[in-house]
Amino acid sequence: MSIPSVQTPFKRFISEYVERKTAVFAFLLLVFVLLTAFLGPFLTMQNPYDLAQITIMESGLAPGSESIDGNTFWLGTDDQGRDLVSAIVFGLRISIMVGIISGVLAVVIGTSVGIVSAYVGGRIDNLIMRVVDLFLGFPSFLIALICLAVLGRGADKVVLALVLSQWANFARIVRGVAIAEREKEYMDAARGLALPKSRIIFRHLLPNCLAPLIVVATMNVAFSITLEASLSFLGVGLPITQPSLGLLIANGYEYILTGKYWLSFYPGLSLLITVASINLVADRMRDVLNPRMKK
């Protein structure tokens, strides 16, 4: 008599995730984007922000043009003579790093605040939720814009602004899930054993709140990348010495009417592909992790 094999949760997640071809394609596309962002700078033909490697004589070249030394600018050059492929790869790396770092910090802070608020309850919970409501009462873009207006430009300041504009959303989500979990029997058993509160919160309560948090955190990375690009496009995000896709789009925006479409089109297309692939992956994760989303 054969014993049926039992799938681990991870294997079950993978087997259900790959059932949708669009989700597999989105995952492979996301892997390609990440590899391009972090390995591309070692493979590109130039460092577009090293003045010794660029020349103004090659500015505004159309896609497919050749450089003075015989190399091909596959996506053309910008108004300063920088290879657009190299500029996009360097900008993509910074945009993704800012999105991931700010997303992780927002998740850690928001999760810690939300789960402690739900477990403690009472006046502390009410006080924390009023602060959360205050942050949620304003658009994330407005909060980030005000923070950067006070702090100034820079990658570290953009990360801080994005964290301040998004942590409250995670606190609200985790609190809602934790309130439902804290009344279950395993929580009563943990309290009956007189375990330390910190162990009950982070060892027993937190792991059961992670499923919806993983999906929201993944989507939040895409939102952070878009928000950072918007801020940089307006000139209040990253400085020109720390390029991002938003800056590349802004630099080429004024040349659109002159016919140099590639200056903004290709950076914008790179941003679209990155954000869309992350959202498609997160959307499929939500379907797999939430049984109510399944047919």
C-alpha positions in Angstrom: 0.0 0.0 0.0 1.6 3.3 -1.1 1.6 6.2 1.2 0.4 9.4 -0.5 3.0 12.1 -0.6 2.4 15.2 1.5 3.3 18.5 0.0 5.0 21.1 2.2 3.4 24.6 2.3 6.2 26.0 0.1 5.8 23.2 -2.5 2.0 23.7 -2.5 2.5 27.4 -3.0 4.8 26.9 -6.0 2.6 24.2 -7.6 -0.4 26.5 -7.4 1.5 29.6 -8.4 2.7 28.1 -11.7 -0.8 27.1 -12.8 -1.3 30.5 -14.3 1.1 31.2 -17.3 0.8 35.0 -17.0 2.1 34.8 -13.4 5.1 32.6 -14.5 5.9 35.1 -17.2 5.6 38.0 -14.8 8.0 36.2 -12.4 10.5 35.5 -15.1 10.2 39.1 -16.3 10.8 40.4 -12.7 13.9 38.2 -12.3 15.2 39.6 -15.6 14.6 43.2 -14.4 16.3 42.5 -11.1 19.3 40.9 -12.7 19.6 43.7 -15.2 19.4 46.3 -12.5 22.1 44.8 -10.2 24.4 43.1 -12.8 23.9 45.4 -15.7 26.2 48.2 -14.5 29.1 45.7 -14.9 28.1 44.9 -18.4 27.1 48.3 -19.9 29.3 50.1 -22.3 29.8 53.2 -20.0 29.1 54.7 -16.7 26.7 57.4 -17.9 27.5 59.6 -14.9 31.3 59.5 -15.3 32.1 62.7 -17.3 35.3 61.1 -18.6 33.3 58.5 -20.5 30.8 60.7 -22.3 31.1 63.5 -24.9 28.7 66.2 -25.9 29.5 65.5 -29.6 27.3 62.3 -29.2 24.3 64.0 -27.7 20.8 63.4 -29.0 21.7 60.4 -31.3 18.8 58.3 -32.5 18.5 54.6 -31.5 20.9 52.4 -33.4 23.5 55.2 -34.0 27.2 54.5 -33.7 29.5 56.2 -31.4 32.9 57.7 -32.3 34.8 54.6 -31.1 32.5 52.3 -33.1 30.1 51.1 -30.4 26.3 51.1 -31.0 23.8 53.2 -29.0 20.9 50.7 -29.2 18.5 53.1 -27.6 20.2 56.3 -28.6 21.8 59.0 -26.3 20.3 61.8 -24.3 21.0 65.6 -24.5 24.4 65.1 -22.7 25.7 62.3 -24.8 25.0 59.5 -22.3 24.2 56.0 -23.6 20.5 55.6 -22.8 20.8 51.8 -22.2 23.5 52.5 -19.5 21.5 55.3 -18.0 18.3 53.2 -17.7 20.2 50.3 -16.1 21.9 52.6 -13.5 18.6 54.5 -12.9 16.7 51.2 -12.6 19.1 49.9 -9.9 18.7 53.0 -7.8 14.9 53.1 -8.2 14.6 49.4 -7.2 16.9 49.8 -4.2 15.0 52.8 -2.9 11.7 50.9 -3.4 12.9 47.8 -1.6 14.6 49.6 1.3 11.7 51.9 2.0 9.2 49.1 1.6 11.1 46.8 4.1 11.4 49.6 6.6 7.7 50.6 6.3 6.7 46.9 6.8 8.9 46.5 9.9 7.7 49.7 11.5 4.1 49.4 10.6 3.9 45.7 11.5 5.5 46.3 14.9 3.2 49.2 15.7 0.1 47.4 14.5 0.6 44.1 16.2 1.5 45.7 19.6 -1.5 48.0 19.3 -3.8 45.0 18.7 -2.4 42.9 21.5 -2.3 45.6 24.2 -5.6 47.2 23.3 -7.3 49.8 25.5 -6.1 53.4 25.6 -2.8 52.6 24.0 -4.5 51.1 21.0 -6.8 54.1 20.7 -3.9 56.5 20.9 -1.9 54.6 18.3 -4.9 54.3 15.9 -5.5 58.0 16.1 -1.9 58.6 15.0 -2.4 56.1 12.2 -5.7 57.7 11.1 -3.8 61.1 11.0 -1.3 59.7 8.5 -3.9 57.9 6.5 -5.9 61.0 6.2 -3.4 62.5 3.8 -2.3 61.1 0.5 1.0 59.3 0.6 2.3 61.5 -2.2 1.5 64.7 -0.2 3.2 63.4 2.9 6.4 62.4 1.0 6.4 65.8 -0.8 6.2 67.7 2.5 9.0 65.6 4.0 11.3 66.2 1.1 10.5 69.9 1.1 11.7 70.0 4.7 14.6 67.5 4.4 15.9 68.3 0.9 17.0 65.9 -1.9 18.9 62.7 -1.5 18.4 58.9 -1.6 18.4 58.6 2.2 15.9 61.4 2.5 13.6 59.9 -0.2 13.7 56.6 1.7 12.7 58.3 5.0 9.9 60.2 3.2 8.5 57.0 1.7 8.6 55.2 5.0 6.8 58.0 6.8 4.1 58.1 4.0 3.4 54.3 4.1 4.0 52.8 7.5 0.5 53.6 8.7 -1.1 51.4 6.0 0.8 48.4 7.3 -0.1 49.2 10.9 -3.8 49.3 10.0 -3.7 46.0 8.1 -1.7 44.1 10.7 -3.9 45.4 13.6 -7.0 44.2 11.8 -5.6 40.7 11.3 -4.1 40.5 14.8 -7.4 41.5 16.5 -9.0 38.5 14.9 -6.1 36.2 15.8 -5.7 37.2 19.5 -9.0 35.7 20.5 -8.3 32.2 19.2 -7.5 29.2 21.3 -3.8 29.0 20.7 -3.5 32.6 22.0 -5.4 31.7 25.1 -3.1 28.7 25.6 0.0 30.9 25.3 -1.3 33.4 27.8 -2.3 30.5 30.1 1.3 29.3 30.1 2.4 32.7 31.4 4.7 33.3 28.4 6.4 36.7 28.1 4.3 39.2 26.1 7.1 39.7 23.6 7.3 36.0 22.9 3.5 35.7 22.5 3.4 38.7 20.1 6.4 37.9 17.9 6.5 34.1 18.2 2.8 33.1 18.1 0.7 36.1 16.9 3.0 37.6 14.2 3.5 34.4 12.1 -0.3 34.1 11.7 -0.5 37.6 10.4 2.1 37.3 7.7 0.1 35.9 4.8 -1.8 39.0 3.8 1.2 41.2 4.8 3.4 39.5 2.2 1.1 40.4 -0.6 0.7 44.0 0.5 4.4 44.4 1.1 5.2 43.2 -2.4 2.7 45.6 -4.0 4.1 48.3 -1.8 7.5 47.9 -3.4 6.0 48.7 -6.8 4.1 51.7 -5.3 7.3 53.0 -3.7 9.2 52.8 -7.0 6.3 54.7 -8.7 6.2 57.3 -5.9 9.9 57.8 -6.0 9.8 58.2 -9.8 7.0 60.8 -9.5 9.0 62.8 -6.9 12.2 62.7 -8.9 10.2 63.7 -12.0 9.0 66.8 -10.1 12.6 67.6 -9.1 12.3 67.0 -5.4 13.5 63.4 -5.2 16.9 62.2 -6.1 19.6 64.6 -7.2 21.1 64.4 -10.7 24.2 62.6 -9.3 22.0 59.7 -8.1 19.9 59.0 -11.3 16.5 57.2 -11.3 14.0 56.4 -13.9 11.9 59.5 -12.9 14.9 61.8 -13.5 15.5 60.2 -16.9 11.8 60.7 -17.9 11.9 64.3 -16.7 15.2 65.1 -18.6 13.6 63.9 -21.8 10.2 65.4 -21.3 11.1 68.8 -22.7 12.5 67.2 -25.9 9.3 65.2 -26.8 8.0 67.9 -29.2 11.4 68.0 -31.0 10.9 64.4 -32.1 13.4 62.8 -29.6 10.8 60.5 -28.2 13.3 57.9 -27.0 14.6 60.1 -24.2 11.4 59.6 -22.2 9.8 56.7 -23.9 12.3 54.0 -23.0 12.8 55.0 -19.4 9.1 55.2 -19.0 8.7 51.7 -20.6 11.3 50.3 -18.2 9.4 51.8 -15.3 6.1 50.3 -16.6 7.6 46.9 -17.1 9.1 46.9 -13.6 5.9 48.0 -11.8 3.6 45.8 -13.8 5.7 42.6 -13.2 5.8 43.2 -9.5 2.1 43.8 -9.4 1.3 40.7 -11.4 3.5 38.6 -9.1 1.8 40.0 -6.0 -1.6 39.5 -7.6 -1.0 35.8 -8.1 0.5 35.5 -4.6 -2.8 36.9 -3.2 -4.8 34.4 -5.2 -2.7 31.5 -3.8 -2.4 32.6 -0.2 -6.1 33.6 0.1 -8.4 30.6 -0.3 -11.4 32.9 -0.9 -9.8 34.2 -4.1 -9.7 30.7 -5.6 -12.5 29.5 -7.9 
